[in-house]
């Protein structure tokens, strides 16, 4: 038995009968309108049907949703309270449909900012324009000895080291400075042979046999050459000829000025002919060796100017040029060694010191934007273009070289376009939040039913 509804005329009327009467009445009205008995009703019905269809389509394309201000993940299709914090749900603004171009490129949607929001986000724009790049390549480097000027002091005769005049590594020596004293029996014998040859040559000066005199002079010259081959200097040979007394000790002198990089003997040590005694290298000219990545090799050809700086001397620059580029890539670091010849006045830079190298390549003119305008998201680079005052759209771009705070644009932008030079990350974040609000699943759609 159905529920009854009270009627002011007839008392109570069954609900089922009321429904049937309503349906019959609507049907009669529609029939009369179709046959023209009720003027204008046909047009009213058509307009009402069109409005209902339009409203249904609008609601379907932009359904009304409610979300929590504190928990955006809570989305419902009707008003209510948040099940997490019990705050009242607020109406969510429908986001503008994403453009076909942005959807095709999988880019975030556009963002519109009011003047106040723009100031708070510190969004500043700048025109895309051509910029002159100096193609500067900066790399970490290390100072080393100039191997071409490294001198190895060796013993030319077997003997025993009697005394070291320079007894530690790192000592500064001058050309001709004594390094060590060595005792050699063979050298004593060679000196005596030279003295005998001198006496023989002098005795043959008054001889009537010219061949004998020439022979003795040849023996004297041969004995002197032998001494010089064993490291005896001209001054020592002259002193030996004057004093006519062989020296038991031979002093070995430094052939060059520089720093002792190695001391390979000690006092009392026996050495053979050809044994290494010292290594000496000057610091007036050094090498600076930098490591460049494979992508940077083309920026540092031979004779490229280089500026070297060190934290030890703030504000001081050392200038040189690239003299060598390694033909082999380091398989472990995937880098290439580049060597710079560098004058070192005052011996300020020391071997094994870490320095900074700036390689100044040729200048190039290219389309560029400020580095702050680039938003890197994963493997993609974006720039936000101001298409209208306060309206920004994302644009996928390809970038190249960097320098002086600018970045070369290889594709994606044209000269004269306005880009967000600062605040790009905030614009991108705002776009991501809008997308998250729009696409969030209706986790609490059944609340309040």
C-alpha positions as CSV (number, residue, x, y, z in Angstrom):
1,X,0.0,0.0,0.0
2,X,1.5,3.3,-1.1
3,X,2.1,6.5,0.9
4,X,-0.9,8.9,0.7
5,X,-0.7,12.7,0.0
6,X,-3.2,15.0,1.5
7,X,-5.3,17.0,-1.0
8,X,-7.1,20.2,0.1
9,X,-10.1,19.4,-2.0
10,X,-10.6,15.7,-1.7
11,X,-8.7,14.7,1.3
12,X,-6.1,12.0,0.6
13,X,-5.0,10.8,-2.8
14,X,-2.7,7.8,-3.4
15,X,0.8,8.8,-4.5
16,X,0.7,6.3,-7.4
17,X,-2.5,7.9,-8.8
18,X,-0.8,11.3,-8.5
19,X,2.1,10.2,-10.6
20,X,-0.1,8.7,-13.2
21,X,-2.1,11.9,-13.5
22,X,1.1,14.0,-13.9
23,X,2.3,11.8,-16.7
24,X,-1.0,12.0,-18.5
25,X,-1.1,15.8,-18.2
26,X,2.4,16.2,-19.6
27,X,1.5,14.0,-22.5
28,X,-1.7,15.9,-23.4
29,X,0.2,19.2,-23.3
30,X,2.9,17.9,-25.6
31,X,0.3,16.6,-28.1
32,X,-1.5,19.9,-28.2
33,X,1.7,21.8,-28.7
34,X,2.6,19.5,-31.6
35,X,-0.7,20.0,-33.3
36,X,-0.6,23.8,-32.9
37,X,-3.5,24.1,-30.4
38,X,-1.2,25.9,-27.9
39,X,0.8,28.6,-29.7
40,X,4.5,29.1,-28.7
41,X,4.7,26.0,-26.5
42,X,6.7,24.1,-29.2
43,X,9.4,26.8,-29.2
44,X,9.6,26.8,-25.4
45,X,10.0,23.1,-25.3
46,X,12.8,23.3,-27.9
47,X,14.6,26.0,-26.0
48,X,14.3,24.1,-22.7
49,X,15.6,20.9,-24.3
50,X,18.6,22.8,-25.8
51,X,19.4,24.5,-22.5
52,X,19.2,21.2,-20.6
53,X,21.5,19.5,-23.2
54,X,24.0,22.4,-23.0
55,X,24.0,22.3,-19.2
56,X,24.5,18.6,-19.2
57,X,27.4,18.9,-21.5
58,X,29.0,21.7,-19.5
59,X,28.6,19.7,-16.3
60,X,30.0,16.7,-18.0
61,X,33.1,18.5,-19.3
62,X,33.6,20.6,-16.2
63,X,32.0,18.7,-13.2
64,X,31.7,20.6,-10.1
65,X,34.1,19.4,-7.4
66,X,34.9,20.3,-3.8
67,X,38.3,19.9,-2.1
68,X,39.9,20.4,1.2
69,X,42.2,23.5,1.4
70,X,44.7,21.7,3.6
71,X,44.5,18.3,1.9
72,X,44.2,18.7,-1.9
73,X,44.0,14.9,-2.3
74,X,40.5,14.9,-0.7
75,X,38.1,15.6,-3.6
76,X,34.3,15.2,-3.6
77,X,31.4,15.9,-6.0
78,X,29.3,17.5,-3.2
79,X,29.8,19.8,-0.2
80,X,30.9,18.3,3.0
81,X,33.7,18.1,5.5
82,X,37.3,16.7,5.2
83,X,37.6,13.3,6.8
84,X,41.1,14.1,7.8
85,X,40.9,17.6,9.4
86,X,37.1,18.1,9.5
87,X,37.5,21.4,7.6
88,X,34.6,22.4,5.2
89,X,35.2,21.5,1.6
90,X,35.5,24.4,-0.8
91,X,34.5,24.7,-4.4
92,X,37.3,23.9,-6.7
93,X,37.8,26.2,-9.7
94,X,37.7,24.4,-13.0
95,X,41.0,24.5,-14.8
96,X,41.2,25.7,-18.3
97,X,41.5,22.8,-20.8
98,X,45.0,22.1,-21.8
99,X,45.9,23.2,-25.3
100,X,46.3,20.6,-28.0
101,X,49.9,21.6,-28.6
102,X,50.8,21.3,-24.9
103,X,49.1,18.0,-24.7
104,X,50.9,16.7,-27.7
105,X,54.3,17.7,-26.2
106,X,53.3,16.4,-22.7
107,X,53.9,19.9,-21.2
108,X,52.3,21.4,-18.2
109,X,49.4,23.8,-18.7
110,X,49.6,27.5,-18.8
111,X,49.5,29.8,-15.8
112,X,47.9,33.2,-15.3
113,X,49.3,35.5,-12.6
114,X,47.8,38.6,-11.2
115,X,50.1,41.6,-10.7
116,X,50.3,41.0,-7.0
117,X,51.1,37.3,-7.5
118,X,53.7,38.2,-10.0
119,X,55.5,40.5,-7.5
120,X,55.3,37.9,-4.8
121,X,56.8,35.3,-7.1
122,X,59.5,37.7,-8.2
123,X,58.7,37.0,-11.9
124,X,60.7,39.1,-14.3
125,X,60.7,38.8,-18.1
126,X,63.4,39.4,-20.7
127,X,63.4,39.3,-24.5
128,X,65.1,36.5,-26.4
129,X,68.0,38.1,-28.2
130,X,71.4,37.4,-29.7
131,X,74.3,37.3,-27.3
132,X,78.1,37.2,-27.8
133,X,79.6,34.1,-26.1
134,X,83.3,34.0,-25.2
135,X,83.1,30.1,-25.1
136,X,85.0,30.1,-21.9
137,X,85.7,26.6,-20.5
138,X,86.5,26.3,-16.8
139,X,88.3,23.3,-15.4
140,X,90.2,22.2,-12.3
141,X,93.9,21.6,-12.9
142,X,97.2,20.7,-11.2
143,X,100.6,22.2,-11.4
144,X,103.5,19.9,-12.4
145,X,107.2,20.1,-13.4
146,X,108.1,21.0,-17.0
147,X,109.5,17.6,-18.0
148,X,111.4,19.0,-20.9
149,X,113.6,21.0,-18.5
150,X,114.2,18.3,-16.0
151,X,117.9,17.4,-15.6
152,X,119.3,14.2,-14.2
153,X,122.8,14.5,-12.6
154,X,124.6,11.2,-12.9
155,X,128.0,9.9,-11.9
156,X,130.4,9.5,-14.9
157,X,132.8,7.3,-12.9
158,X,132.6,4.6,-10.3
159,X,133.5,5.6,-6.7
160,X,132.4,6.4,-3.2
161,X,130.4,9.4,-2.1
162,X,132.5,11.2,0.4
163,X,130.3,14.3,1.1
164,X,127.0,15.8,0.1
165,X,126.9,19.5,-0.4
166,X,123.1,19.4,-1.0
167,X,121.5,16.9,1.2
168,X,117.7,17.3,0.9
169,X,115.0,17.4,-1.7
170,X,113.5,20.8,-2.6
171,X,116.8,22.7,-2.1
172,X,117.4,25.6,-4.6
173,X,120.7,25.3,-6.5
174,X,122.4,27.5,-9.0
175,X,124.3,26.4,-12.1
176,X,127.9,25.5,-11.1
177,X,127.0,25.0,-7.4
178,X,128.7,21.9,-5.8
179,X,126.4,18.9,-5.2
180,X,128.7,16.2,-3.8
181,X,132.3,15.0,-3.5
182,X,133.2,11.5,-4.9
183,X,136.4,9.5,-4.4
184,X,137.4,7.3,-7.4
185,X,140.7,5.3,-7.8
186,X,140.2,5.3,-11.5
187,X,140.1,9.0,-11.6
188,X,143.4,9.3,-9.6
189,X,145.1,7.0,-12.1
190,X,143.7,9.1,-15.0
191,X,145.0,12.3,-13.4
192,X,148.5,10.8,-13.1
193,X,148.5,9.7,-16.7
194,X,147.6,13.3,-17.7
195,X,150.4,14.7,-15.7
196,X,152.9,12.2,-17.3
197,X,151.6,13.2,-20.7
198,X,152.2,16.9,-19.9
199,X,155.7,16.2,-18.8
200,X,156.4,14.2,-21.9
201,X,155.0,16.8,-24.2
202,X,157.1,19.5,-22.5
203,X,160.3,17.4,-22.7
204,X,159.8,16.9,-26.5
205,X,159.6,20.6,-27.2
206,X,163.4,20.7,-27.7
207,X,163.6,17.4,-29.5
208,X,164.8,17.2,-33.1
209,X,162.3,14.5,-33.9
210,X,159.0,16.3,-34.8
211,X,157.1,13.1,-34.9
212,X,157.9,12.2,-31.4
213,X,156.9,15.7,-30.2
214,X,153.5,15.4,-32.0
215,X,152.9,12.0,-30.5
216,X,153.4,13.2,-26.9
217,X,151.2,16.2,-27.5
218,X,148.5,13.8,-28.8
219,X,148.8,11.6,-25.6
220,X,148.5,14.7,-23.5
221,X,145.3,15.9,-25.3
222,X,143.8,12.4,-25.1
223,X,144.4,12.2,-21.3
224,X,142.8,15.6,-20.9
225,X,139.7,14.6,-22.9
226,X,139.4,11.5,-20.8
227,X,139.2,13.6,-17.7
228,X,136.6,15.8,-19.1
229,X,134.5,12.9,-20.1
230,X,134.5,11.7,-16.5
231,X,133.1,15.1,-15.4
232,X,136.3,17.0,-14.6
233,X,135.7,20.7,-15.5
234,X,138.1,22.9,-17.5
235,X,138.9,24.8,-14.3
236,X,139.8,21.6,-12.5
237,X,142.0,20.4,-15.4
238,X,143.8,23.7,-15.5
239,X,144.4,23.6,-11.7
240,X,145.7,20.0,-12.1
241,X,148.2,21.1,-14.7
242,X,149.3,24.1,-12.6
243,X,149.6,22.2,-9.3
244,X,151.0,19.0,-10.8
245,X,149.3,17.1,-8.0
246,X,146.4,14.7,-8.5
247,X,143.2,15.2,-6.5
248,X,141.8,12.3,-4.6
249,X,138.3,13.9,-4.4
250,X,136.3,14.9,-7.4
251,X,133.5,17.5,-6.9
252,X,130.4,17.2,-9.0
253,X,128.6,20.5,-9.8
254,X,125.0,21.2,-10.8
255,X,124.7,21.8,-14.5
256,X,121.6,24.0,-14.3
257,X,119.8,26.3,-11.8
258,X,116.6,25.0,-10.2
259,X,115.1,22.9,-7.5
260,X,116.3,19.5,-6.4
261,X,113.4,17.2,-7.2
262,X,115.2,14.0,-6.1
263,X,118.2,13.1,-4.0
264,X,119.2,9.5,-4.9
265,X,122.4,9.0,-2.9
266,X,123.7,9.3,0.6
267,X,127.2,10.0,2.0
268,X,129.4,6.8,2.1
269,X,127.4,5.1,-0.7
270,X,129.3,3.4,-3.6
271,X,128.0,4.3,-7.0
272,X,128.7,2.9,-10.4
273,X,129.4,4.7,-13.7
274,X,126.1,6.2,-14.9
275,X,124.3,6.0,-11.5
276,X,121.7,8.7,-10.9
277,X,122.6,11.2,-8.1
278,X,120.2,14.1,-8.3
279,X,117.3,15.5,-10.3
280,X,117.1,19.2,-10.8
281,X,114.3,21.2,-12.5
282,X,113.7,24.9,-12.8
283,X,110.4,26.5,-11.6
284,X,110.6,29.5,-13.8
285,X,108.5,27.7,-16.4
286,X,105.9,25.0,-15.4
287,X,103.1,22.8,-16.7
288,X,99.4,23.1,-15.7
289,X,97.5,20.0,-16.6
290,X,93.7,20.2,-16.8
291,X,91.0,17.5,-17.3
292,X,88.3,18.3,-19.9
293,X,85.2,16.2,-20.7
294,X,84.8,14.8,-24.1
295,X,82.2,17.4,-25.0
296,X,84.7,20.2,-24.2
297,X,87.6,19.0,-26.3
298,X,86.6,21.1,-29.3
299,X,86.8,24.2,-27.3
300,X,90.5,23.9,-26.4
301,X,92.6,23.5,-29.6
302,X,96.4,24.2,-29.5
303,X,97.4,27.8,-28.8
304,X,94.2,28.5,-27.0
305,X,94.8,31.3,-24.4
306,X,94.5,30.2,-20.8
307,X,94.1,32.1,-17.5
308,X,95.2,30.3,-14.4
309,X,94.2,31.4,-10.9
310,X,94.9,30.0,-7.5
311,X,93.3,30.5,-4.0
312,X,96.9,31.0,-2.7
313,X,97.1,34.3,-4.6
314,X,93.6,36.0,-4.8
315,X,93.3,38.4,-7.7
316,X,96.5,37.3,-9.4
317,X,96.3,35.8,-12.9
318,X,98.9,33.6,-14.7
319,X,98.6,33.6,-18.5
320,X,99.7,30.8,-20.8
321,X,98.6,28.8,-23.9
322,X,97.6,25.2,-24.6
323,X,100.6,23.4,-25.8
324,X,99.4,19.8,-25.8
325,X,96.1,17.9,-26.0
326,X,96.3,14.2,-25.1
327,X,95.3,11.8,-28.0
328,X,93.8,9.3,-25.5
329,X,90.7,9.6,-23.4
330,X,90.9,8.4,-19.8
331,X,88.6,5.3,-19.8
332,X,87.9,5.7,-16.1
333,X,86.9,9.4,-16.0
334,X,86.1,9.9,-19.7
335,X,88.2,13.0,-19.7
336,X,91.1,14.3,-21.8
337,X,94.3,15.8,-20.4
338,X,95.2,19.3,-21.7
339,X,98.6,20.8,-20.9
340,X,99.3,24.5,-20.6
341,X,102.8,26.0,-20.8
342,X,103.0,28.7,-18.1
343,X,105.7,31.2,-17.1
344,X,106.0,31.2,-13.3
345,X,107.7,34.5,-12.2
346,X,108.9,34.4,-8.6
347,X,108.3,30.6,-8.5
348,X,104.9,31.3,-7.0
349,X,103.1,28.2,-8.3
350,X,104.3,24.9,-6.8
351,X,104.1,21.5,-8.3
352,X,101.1,19.4,-7.1
353,X,99.2,22.6,-6.4
354,X,95.5,22.7,-7.4
355,X,94.5,25.6,-9.6
356,X,91.6,26.8,-11.7
357,X,92.0,27.1,-15.5
358,X,89.8,29.3,-17.8
359,X,90.3,28.5,-21.5
360,X,89.3,31.4,-23.6
361,X,87.9,30.1,-27.0
362,X,86.9,32.1,-30.0
363,X,83.8,34.4,-29.6
364,X,80.5,33.4,-31.1
365,X,77.2,35.2,-31.5
366,X,74.0,33.1,-30.9
367,X,70.4,33.4,-29.7
368,X,70.4,33.2,-25.9
369,X,68.3,33.6,-22.8
370,X,69.3,34.1,-19.2
371,X,70.3,30.9,-17.4
372,X,67.6,31.6,-14.8
373,X,64.9,31.3,-17.5
374,X,65.6,27.5,-18.0
375,X,63.6,25.0,-16.0
376,X,65.1,21.5,-16.1
377,X,62.6,18.8,-15.4
378,X,64.2,15.4,-15.8
379,X,65.7,15.2,-19.3
380,X,63.6,18.1,-20.6
381,X,64.4,21.8,-20.6
382,X,61.5,24.3,-20.5
383,X,61.1,28.1,-20.8
384,X,57.9,29.9,-19.7
385,X,56.8,32.3,-22.5
386,X,54.6,35.3,-21.7
387,X,51.9,35.1,-24.4
388,X,49.8,37.9,-22.8
389,X,50.3,40.2,-19.9
390,X,50.4,37.9,-16.8
391,X,49.8,34.7,-18.9
392,X,52.7,32.2,-19.3
393,X,52.8,29.1,-21.5
394,X,55.5,26.4,-21.3
395,X,57.8,25.8,-24.3
396,X,60.2,22.9,-24.7
397,X,63.7,24.1,-25.8
398,X,67.1,22.8,-26.6
399,X,70.1,24.6,-25.1
400,X,73.8,24.7,-26.0
401,X,76.8,26.6,-24.6
402,X,76.8,28.7,-21.5
403,X,78.7,31.7,-20.4
404,X,78.4,35.2,-18.8
405,X,75.0,34.2,-17.2
406,X,73.4,33.3,-20.5
407,X,72.6,30.0,-22.3
408,X,72.5,29.4,-26.0
409,X,69.1,28.4,-27.4
410,X,69.4,25.9,-30.2
411,X,65.6,25.4,-30.8
412,X,62.2,26.3,-29.4
413,X,62.4,30.1,-29.2
414,X,62.5,33.0,-31.6
415,X,64.1,36.4,-31.3
416,X,61.9,38.9,-29.5
417,X,59.8,36.5,-27.5
418,X,59.4,37.4,-23.8
419,X,60.5,34.7,-21.3
420,X,60.4,34.5,-17.5
421,X,64.0,35.3,-16.6
422,X,63.3,34.7,-12.9
423,X,60.6,32.9,-11.1
424,X,60.3,30.1,-13.7
425,X,60.4,27.4,-11.1
426,X,57.6,29.0,-9.1
427,X,55.5,29.2,-12.3
428,X,56.2,25.6,-13.0
429,X,55.2,24.6,-9.5
430,X,52.0,26.5,-9.8
431,X,51.2,24.7,-13.0
432,X,51.9,21.3,-11.4
433,X,49.6,22.1,-8.5
434,X,46.8,23.0,-10.8
435,X,47.3,19.8,-12.7
436,X,47.3,17.8,-9.5
437,X,44.0,19.4,-8.4
438,X,42.4,18.8,-11.7
439,X,43.4,15.2,-12.1
440,X,43.2,14.0,-8.5
441,X,40.9,11.0,-8.1
442,X,37.6,11.5,-6.2
443,X,38.7,9.5,-3.2
444,X,35.8,10.7,-1.1
445,X,33.1,11.0,-3.7
446,X,30.7,8.9,-1.6
447,X,30.9,11.0,1.6
448,X,27.6,12.4,2.7
449,X,25.3,10.1,0.8
